[in-house]
């Protein structure tokens, strides 16, 4: 009988290695693990070719956005008998899904709190255009001058939303509440949504503000590049709370220097994996591009924190545990990922089976 079923029945405990653990990850997983009969081992290192050996003896691994599950890591996990990679996030660009097929199953958390991410995107926008972060610092020194704090109204402005999944649509609702005009681009438009869909070129040309809410794929990698920036309105504000590599950072820096981009609000960065989620305050920043971005007065960078609410953390832990139990109890897991998903002739989920 499988370890997960034994766990439910009070026998052997399912063992899951949780990589790249932070203090805020533990409470939800610990409480649910004790309740559901899952033993979580919390590890600080990120999963990589150098650390994969730490997964030996575990039934599965639980990873986050900056862990690496490339072909070499997958092969090693498979060799050690690890059965599943449980992503505690929605994005999966850090996992070689195709190489996983036939070796190791992959599950994810497709939605944890669209409100958390959408609200953070709006918080970044408001902070930037109303200079709230600068006002806070200035008033801490008892300097109450308003010089340099002139912003602009959101009311009546056009916001272009790229990606209209759950997060994108919540962000659209927030923008409409501010009286903004919304246009959007999505390869797969939401039916009967009342959203005005336009081409990417039209979105770039018409938008005062552009917010990215799409996954990172080969098609969307560096979708905001030098050419795209040239086609945007002068002074455009760009918001990214999705994945860093959606934006060519060097092109963004040049766009800001040329005054083509009026402001950038970034919760993600394409080279963040060895920087974000860590305290680097006592070290010299070796990433010159990120250091330059942070030094610019019209750029706000937060460290991939858009997801970080109590509600989201609870949902992440709960969905991850449900995914693991569902997978090990033998049936199909609705949140399993496979490169064949959606292909009618090949997709096993249509038959309520595991992907292989």
NORRA-V486871 format. One record per residue. N is the residue number from 1. RES is the residue in one letter. PSI is psi in whole degrees, 0 to 359 (NA if undefined). Layout:
N:RES:PSI  N:RES:PSI
This chain:
1:X:143  2:X:155  3:X:321  4:X:320  5:X:321  6:X:324  7:X:316  8:X:326  9:X:5  10:X:13  11:X:225  12:X:149  13:X:136  14:X:134  15:X:124  16:X:127  17:X:121  18:X:110  19:X:160  20:X:48  21:X:137  22:X:161  23:X:326  24:X:347  25:X:328  26:X:313  27:X:312  28:X:317  29:X:321  30:X:315  31:X:314  32:X:325  33:X:316  34:X:322  35:X:322  36:X:357  37:X:36  38:X:132  39:X:113  40:X:130  41:X:115  42:X:122  43:X:135  44:X:322  45:X:152  46:X:152  47:X:131  48:X:180  49:X:332  50:X:336  51:X:356  52:X:332  53:X:338  54:X:343  55:X:358  56:X:134  57:X:1  58:X:152  59:X:329  60:X:168  61:X:147  62:X:124  63:X:167  64:X:192  65:X:331  66:X:9  67:X:157  68:X:121  69:X:72  70:X:185  71:X:318  72:X:318  73:X:317  74:X:315  75:X:320  76:X:318  77:X:317  78:X:318  79:X:326  80:X:359  81:X:12  82:X:132  83:X:335  84:X:143  85:X:118  86:X:106  87:X:129  88:X:47  89:X:175  90:X:319  91:X:150  92:X:26  93:X:345  94:X:5  95:X:131  96:X:86  97:X:319  98:X:320  99:X:335  100:X:333  101:X:129  102:X:353  103:X:305  104:X:137  105:X:154  106:X:128  107:X:159  108:X:177  109:X:96  110:X:334  111:X:126  112:X:317  113:X:93  114:X:334  115:X:320  116:X:310  117:X:316  118:X:319  119:X:323  120:X:321  121:X:316  122:X:323  123:X:317  124:X:316  125:X:311  126:X:319  127:X:318  128:X:307  129:X:339  130:X:8  131:X:36  132:X:320  133:X:323  134:X:323  135:X:321  136:X:312  137:X:318  138:X:316  139:X:335  140:X:336  141:X:14  142:X:28  143:X:111  144:X:23  145:X:145  146:X:3  147:X:130  148:X:6  149:X:6  150:X:123  151:X:210  152:X:156  153:X:141  154:X:331  155:X:127  156:X:350  157:X:156  158:X:123  159:X:131  160:X:120  161:X:120  162:X:109  163:X:113  164:X:46  165:X:201  166:X:316  167:X:314  168:X:320  169:X:325  170:X:319  171:X:321  172:X:316  173:X:319  174:X:315  175:X:319  176:X:326  177:X:335  178:X:1  179:X:25  180:X:153  181:X:129  182:X:130  183:X:158  184:X:157  185:X:135  186:X:136  187:X:330  188:X:85  189:X:144  190:X:124  191:X:144  192:X:36  193:X:345  194:X:10  195:X:137  196:X:106  197:X:139  198:X:172  199:X:160  200:X:319  201:X:317  202:X:320  203:X:315  204:X:318  205:X:325  206:X:341  207:X:134  208:X:330  209:X:137  210:X:128  211:X:131  212:X:125  213:X:40  214:X:159  215:X:162  216:X:118  217:X:178  218:X:327  219:X:327  220:X:353  221:X:123  222:X:38  223:X:332  224:X:94  225:X:189  226:X:320  227:X:316  228:X:318  229:X:322  230:X:330  231:X:354  232:X:163  233:X:143  234:X:130  235:X:11  236:X:146  237:X:127  238:X:129  239:X:133  240:X:110  241:X:19  242:X:273  243:X:139  244:X:321  245:X:1  246:X:336  247:X:133  248:X:106  249:X:321  250:X:320  251:X:323  252:X:315  253:X:315  254:X:321  255:X:323  256:X:316  257:X:324  258:X:1  259:X:14  260:X:320  261:X:123  262:X:329  263:X:154  264:X:132  265:X:107  266:X:120  267:X:355  268:X:159  269:X:138  270:X:340  271:X:36  272:X:344  273:X:326  274:X:9  275:X:307  276:X:154  277:X:4  278:X:153  279:X:104  280:X:18  281:X:337  282:X:11  283:X:156  284:X:131  285:X:113  286:X:343  287:X:99  288:X:326  289:X:315  290:X:319  291:X:320  292:X:317  293:X:312  294:X:330  295:X:345  296:X:135  297:X:342  298:X:24  299:X:132  300:X:128  301:X:125  302:X:158  303:X:66  304:X:49  305:X:3  306:X:328  307:X:348  308:X:80  309:X:160  310:X:319  311:X:316  312:X:316  313:X:320  314:X:317  315:X:323  316:X:311  317:X:315  318:X:314  319:X:321  320:X:315  321:X:316  322:X:319  323:X:315  324:X:314  325:X:317  326:X:318  327:X:310  328:X:342  329:X:359  330:X:341  331:X:184  332:X:144  333:X:122  334:X:338  335:X:18  336:X:144  337:X:142  338:X:143  339:X:344  340:X:357  341:X:135  342:X:346  343:X:111  344:X:318  345:X:340  346:X:337  347:X:117  348:X:338  349:X:333  350:X:338  351:X:14  352:X:44  353:X:163  354:X:161  355:X:342  356:X:NA
